[in-house]
């Protein structure tokens, strides 16, 4: 593999853009009460401000990666970061809940153009034996974004810079986006895939229609009074889902470029991993967003203090990562099942403390259960992909990973929609602390139910022997690559003295 000049700097630039995307998911959650107070946004609009971004990102993610393979990863990344920056400016200028929802969806679509280019460039710039540290770095940055988002968002809102309030959580993206664009144009080399897959725009449109057919009744149902006709879009969604599956199977047989790799769903381990991934992501968001709202609305915490309540959770996840990595080959899916149980225990413990403390609750009281929940999260996310892909052919690993990322975002969006719908339905017009606590309790049970689904699905993941064989194959490929690189270096002519 030819050495790419400035490849470390190039990856650093792409990684910072990915950090900005991850930050934008968590930073907005802390800002929702301020957005509501300023714009008078409806409860459904507050859900779409968070979930709309995730849904747009999910349905366009695979297409964004294929566009980079086809037309150049730097080119598509620059389009993505430019559009993301402009959409952030539009979000900061939003004058109504409807406008903010539209700009958030635009942000998600442009994020789907820039984020996939990071992993694609890691594969293009580094040999297999060099990629593991890069993947570790990406994981570390993800953890840092989880820590920084609520804290930075809370600080920006409380600081109320220039009297702009919540708008600063979007304005901060503008100078950062401009700097990333300039640096990427200068230092990120252009690469393309030698065998790019075709775009599947009909698949994107069908999947988007399916998602909206199910999500719109869920999010808008309460505001509309749950009329019987809401079952019509649900039925249409079921029909469209069947059409999407049939279409995807035919496209896979024709040229293998379907948006989702349908034949892989016949693999029990792959399908179990998809369900586990979506369920636990949904459960995670089903807890964190209502919890942040309760702290600010029910207890009157300022945005920064509310954000700091998630700090122990993020730190627990980072600590757990170091503990889990050496155990993946030996324990495999046991870690995922155990992680689901530990995360559920942490969530229930947090709520028990919040409920008992009432109005006197302080963040310090929940540090240990939050840290425990974070460790549970690490037990799930670190081994899950390796375990789930253990029976997937190496040639299909890229398509399988794209599907996992898509379902990760879809699961997160569904978790937000279900839990906040339950949350706001219970609250109704009574925003007293006791009533908001009751609504939080219902959201906690939604989260625990999601984690129960994740735990049960994880039992169907490939066993330890398959995981060990998968990791051994990856090790052999890395060693073969190292030998090939050494042979290439030996064949290079010696420098002239």
Residue pairs with C-beta under 8 A, 6 or more apart in sequence:
1 126
1 127
1 485
4 10
4 124
4 125
4 189
5 189
6 187
6 189
7 125
7 126
7 189
9 187
10 121
10 125
10 184
10 187
10 188
10 189
11 118
11 121
11 122
11 125
11 134
13 180
13 183
13 184
13 187
13 188
14 77
14 114
14 117
14 118
14 121
14 184
14 188
15 118
15 137
15 138
15 141
16 176
16 180
17 77
17 80
17 81
17 114
17 115
17 118
17 180
17 184
18 114
18 115
18 118
18 138
18 141
19 141
19 144
19 145
20 84
20 173
20 176
20 177
20 180
21 57
21 84
21 111
21 114
21 115
22 141
22 142
22 145
22 146
22 149
23 145
23 148
23 149
23 152
24 53
24 88
24 107
24 111
24 149
24 173
25 50
25 53
25 54
25 149
26 145
26 146
26 148
26 149
26 150
26 153
27 149
27 150
27 152
27 153
27 156
27 169
28 49
28 50
28 53
28 104
28 153
28 169
29 50
29 149
29 150
29 153
29 288
29 289
29 292
30 149
30 150
30 153
30 154
30 157
30 169
30 292
30 296
30 303
30 306
30 307
31 153
31 157
31 166
31 169
31 303
32 46
32 49
32 50
32 289
32 292
32 293
33 293
33 296
33 297
33 303
34 157
34 165
34 166
34 303
35 41
35 46
35 49
35 97
35 100
35 166
36 46
38 165
38 166
39 94
39 95
39 96
39 97
39 100
40 97
41 49
41 96
41 97
41 100
42 97
42 223
43 222
43 223
43 420
43 424
44 219
44 220
44 222
44 223
45 97
45 98
45 100
45 101
46 97
46 420
47 219
47 416
47 417
47 420
47 421
48 101
48 104
48 105
48 219
49 97
49 100
49 101
49 104
50 104
50 285
50 289
50 413
50 416
51 215
51 219
51 413
51 416
51 417
52 101
52 104
52 105
52 108
53 104
53 105
53 107
53 108
53 111
54 108
54 409
54 410
54 412
54 413
54 416
55 105
55 108
55 211
55 215
55 409
55 410
55 413
56 104
56 105
56 106
56 107
56 108
56 109
56 112
57 108
57 109
57 111
57 112
57 115
57 409
58 112
58 211
58 405
58 406
58 407
58 408
58 409
58 410
58 413
59 112
59 204
59 207
59 208
59 211
59 406
60 108
60 109
60 112
60 113
60 204
61 112
61 115
61 116
61 402
61 405
61 406
61 409
62 116
62 200
62 259
62 260
62 402
62 403
62 405
62 406
63 112
63 199
63 200
63 201
63 204
63 259
64 76
64 80
64 112
64 113
64 114
64 115
64 116
64 117
65 116
65 117
65 120
65 402
66 196
66 197
66 198
66 199
66 200
66 257
67 76
67 113
67 199
68 75
68 76
68 77
68 113
68 116
68 117
68 120
68 192
69 120
69 192
69 193
69 196
69 197
70 192
70 193
70 196
70 199
71 192
72 190
72 191
72 192
73 117
73 120
73 121
73 124
73 188
73 190
73 191
73 192
74 117
74 184
74 185
74 188
74 189
74 190
74 191
75 190
76 113
76 114
76 117
77 113
77 114
77 117
77 184
77 188
78 181
78 184
78 185
79 110
79 113
80 110
80 111
80 112
80 113
80 114
80 115
80 117
81 110
81 114
81 177
81 180
81 181
81 184
82 110
82 177
82 181
83 106
83 109
83 110
83 113
84 107
84 110
84 111
84 114
84 173
84 177
85 173
85 174
85 177
85 178
85 181
87 103
87 104
87 106
87 107
87 110
88 103
88 107
88 170
88 171
88 173
88 174
88 177
89 170
89 171
89 174
90 99
90 103
90 106
91 100
91 103
91 104
91 107
91 170
92 164
92 167
92 168
92 170
92 171
92 174
93 167
94 100
94 103
116 402
118 138
119 138
119 401
120 191
120 193
121 188
121 191
122 131
122 134
122 135
122 138
123 131
124 191
125 191
126 134
127 481
127 482
127 485
128 474
128 477
128 478
128 481
129 478
129 479
129 481
129 482
129 485
132 478
139 321
139 382
140 318
143 314
143 317
143 318
143 321
146 310
146 314
146 317
147 311
147 314
147 315
147 318
149 307
150 292
150 306
150 307
150 308
150 309
150 310
150 311
151 304
151 307
151 308
151 311
152 169
152 172
152 307
153 169
153 303
153 307
154 302
154 303
154 304
154 305
154 306
154 307
154 308
155 303
155 304
155 307
156 168
156 169
156 172
157 165
157 166
157 168
157 169
157 302
157 303
157 304
158 302
158 303
158 304
159 168
161 168
164 171
197 256
197 257
198 255
198 257
199 257
200 251
200 257
200 258
200 259
202 247
203 244
203 247
203 248
203 251
203 258
203 259
203 260
204 259
206 240
206 243
206 244
206 247
207 244
207 259
207 260
209 237
209 240
210 237
210 240
210 241
210 244
211 410
212 237
213 233
213 234
213 236
213 237
213 240
214 233
214 234
214 237
215 413
215 414
215 417
216 233
217 230
217 231
217 233
217 234
218 417
218 418
218 421
219 417
219 421
221 230
221 421
222 421
222 424
222 425
224 230
245 262
247 258
248 258
248 259
248 260
248 262
249 258
249 262
249 263
251 257
251 258
252 258
252 261
252 262
252 263
260 403
260 406
261 396
261 399
261 400
261 403
264 270
264 392
264 396
264 399
264 400
264 403
265 271
265 274
267 391
267 392
268 391
268 460
269 387
269 388
269 389
269 390
269 391
269 392
269 460
269 461
269 462
269 466
270 388
270 389
270 391
270 392
270 400
271 460
272 388
272 457
272 458
272 459
272 460
272 461
273 384
273 385
273 387
273 388
273 389
273 404
273 461
274 388
274 403
274 404
274 407
275 453
275 454
275 457
276 336
276 340
276 380
276 384
276 388
276 454
276 457
276 458
276 461
277 384
277 388
277 404
277 407
277 408
277 411
278 407
278 408
278 410
278 411
278 414
279 411
279 450
279 451
279 453
279 454
279 457
280 340
280 343
280 380
280 411
280 450
280 451
280 454
281 408
281 409
281 411
281 412
281 415
282 411
282 412
282 414
282 415
282 416
282 418
282 450
283 343
283 344
283 415
283 446
283 447
283 448
283 449
283 450
283 451
283 453
283 454
284 343
284 377
284 412
284 415
284 447
285 412
285 413
285 415
285 416
285 419
286 415
286 416
286 418
286 419
286 443
286 446
286 447
286 450
287 347
287 419
287 443
287 444
287 447
288 310
289 416
289 419
289 420
290 419
290 420
290 423
290 439
290 440
290 443
290 444
291 309
291 350
291 440
291 443
292 306
292 307
292 309
292 310
293 423
293 436
294 354
294 436
294 437
294 439
294 440
295 301
295 305
295 306
295 309
296 302
296 303
296 306
297 431
297 436
298 431
298 433
298 436
298 437
298 440
299 359
299 361
299 433
301 309
305 363
308 363
309 363
309 366
309 370
310 370
311 370
312 366
312 367
312 368
312 370
312 371
312 374
313 370
313 371
313 373
313 374
313 377
314 374
315 371
315 374
316 370
316 371
316 372
316 373
316 374
316 375
316 377
316 378
317 374
317 375
317 377
317 378
317 381
318 374
318 378
319 371
319 374
319 375
319 378
320 374
320 375
320 376
320 377
320 378
320 379
320 382
321 378
321 382
323 375
323 378
324 335
324 378
324 379
324 382
324 383
325 382
327 335
327 383
328 335
328 382
328 383
328 386
328 387
328 467
328 471
329 464
329 467
329 468
329 471
330 464
331 383
331 464
332 383
332 387
332 390
332 461
332 462
332 463
332 464
332 466
332 467
332 468
333 383
333 387
333 458
333 459
333 461
333 462
333 463
333 464
333 467
334 464
335 379
335 380
335 382
335 383
335 387
336 379
336 380
336 383
336 384
336 387
336 454
336 458
336 461
337 455
337 458
337 459
338 376
338 379
339 376
339 377
339 378
339 379
339 380
339 381
340 376
340 380
340 451
340 452
340 454
340 455
340 458
341 376
341 451
341 455
342 372
342 373
342 375
342 376
342 379
343 373
343 376
343 377
343 379
343 380
343 451
344 376
344 447
344 448
344 451
344 452
344 455
345 372
345 373
345 376
346 369
346 370
346 371
346 372
346 373
346 374
346 375
346 376
347 369
347 373
347 444
347 447
347 448
347 451
348 444
348 448
349 366
349 368
349 369
349 372
349 373
350 366
350 369
350 370
350 373
351 440
351 441
351 444
353 361
353 365
353 366
353 369
354 361
354 366
354 437
354 440
355 437
355 441
357 365
358 433
358 437
359 433
380 454
383 467
385 401
385 404
386 467
386 470
386 471
387 461
387 462
387 467
388 404
388 461
388 462
389 397
389 400
389 401
389 470
390 461
390 462
390 466
390 467
390 469
390 470
391 462
391 466
391 470
392 400
394 473
394 477
415 446
415 447
415 450
418 446
419 443
419 446
419 447
420 443
422 439
422 442
422 443
422 446
423 439
423 440
423 442
423 443
424 439
426 435
426 438
426 439
426 442
427 435
427 436
427 439
428 435
462 470
